[in-house]
Each structure stands twice: as C-alpha cells, then as structure tokens.
Amino acid sequence: LNYIGLSYLGEKQYEIAIAHYDSVLLHIGAGADMLINRGKAREAIGDLQTARRAAEATGDEALAVELMLEEATARDWCQDRAGALRLAEDGFARAAALGSPRLRARSQLALGVARHRAERLDEALRKTRKTLEAHEQRYG
C-alpha cells in the first residue's frame, strides 16, 4: 500500500491513506460520486440499529447478530473504528453462543477486519487465519 512513495503500512497510517485517497478523488472530479457511499452508510446506521432492536425484541438472535455485523461494517466505512470494533467483538461473542458455523465465520472475519483497522494486527491475523482454516475444513 503506497502512494507517491508514501507507505501506509506503518502504525496509525490508515486514516492518512483514506485522507489522501479522498483528496485524489476530489482532485480528479470523481469525489462526489465516489464518496456518496459514506453518506449512505451513515444513514444506514440508524436503520440497522432499529432493525437490530426489533430482532432482539422478537428473540431472533441470529438476525440481531447479522444486523450487528452489518452495522460494524457501516461504522467502519464511516471511519468509526471504535464503534466497529465494539460491535464486532459483541457480535463474535453472540455468534459463538448460537453455534452457527456460518455466522461464527462471518463474525470472525468482521472481528479480524475491525482489529486490523484498530491496528491490533496480531489479533487480526489470528482471527482471519481461524476463519480461513474453518472454511478450508468445511469446504476443502
């Protein structure tokens, strides 16, 4: 990951990389079209929270976890790293209690991404490897 000789692999470099990416998009005139998805993600967070509360109220724990992981993704897109990590950690714990291999794999991947974004790289790699190993065991 590098742009005009700048490396983004160092500590705390993710936000700098995003800022440079955004500035390039704006400079080439594609910014509004390319950045619209961030706005849509911000709007979606409230809808995802409402849907999750409804799923919890009806006892649909699997749907609640799915919605929690979707919200974690939306928060990641909005650069709310702490919120995404909190939701991914909670979603992972709740998915483990459900015993669904698919949901557990999805939550492991979400947790790996969130830890990577939070620059907890060793933990992120462990979670991502576990997800890959589980996938390989199940599907060959």
C-alpha positions, -999 to +999 in steps of 0.1 A: +000+000+000+018+030-012+010+062-029+036+086-045+063+069-024+044+071+009+039+038+027+007+033+046+018+001+063+031+018+094+013+024+127-016+048+126-014+052+088-049+041+078-065+074+084-038+092+064-043+068+035-080+075+035-074+112+036-050+110+006-075+088-013-103+112-007-082+142-018-072+124-050-109+116-058-119+152-052-089+165-073-099+143-103-135+154-100-149+120-091-152+128-054-189+134-051-198+102-069-172+081-052-178+095-017-216+091-017-215+056-002-200+070+030-231+092+034-253+063+027-235+042+053-241+070+079-278+070+071-280+032+073-266+030+108-298+042+124-319+018+103-296-011+113-299-002+149-337+000+147-338-034+129-315-050+154-336-038+184-367-053+166-349-086+161-339-087+197-374-079+209-388-108+189-360-131+201-343-136+167-308-137+179-292-148+146-308-119+128-297-095+156-261-107+152-263-103+114-275-067+118-248-060+144-222-072+119-237-050+092-236-020+115-200-028+123-193-026+085-212+006+081-193+022+111-160+010+095-169+028+063-176+059+083-143+056+100-158+049+134-131+023+143-140+021+180-177+016+173-170-010+146-146-029+169-171-029+198-199-043+176-176-069+160-165-081+194-200-083+207-212-099+175-184-125+177-194-134+213-231-137+205-224-157+173-203-182+192-232-188+217-255-195+187-234-223+173-240-214+137-207-222+117-217-196+090-224-169+115-194-177+135-172-175+104-187-142+094-183-127+129-146-139+130-139-122+097-157-090+109-136-091+141-104-096+121-112-066+099-121-044+129-089-054+148-069-047+117-084-012+114-077-006+151-041-016+143-043-047+165-026-066+137-015-098+155-051-103+168-065-096+133-042-121+117-051-148+142-089-143+137-085-141+099-064-174+099-090-191+120-117-181+096-098-194+066-089-227+084-126-232+093-136-225+057-110-250+044-120-277+068-157-273+059-153-269+021-120-285+013 
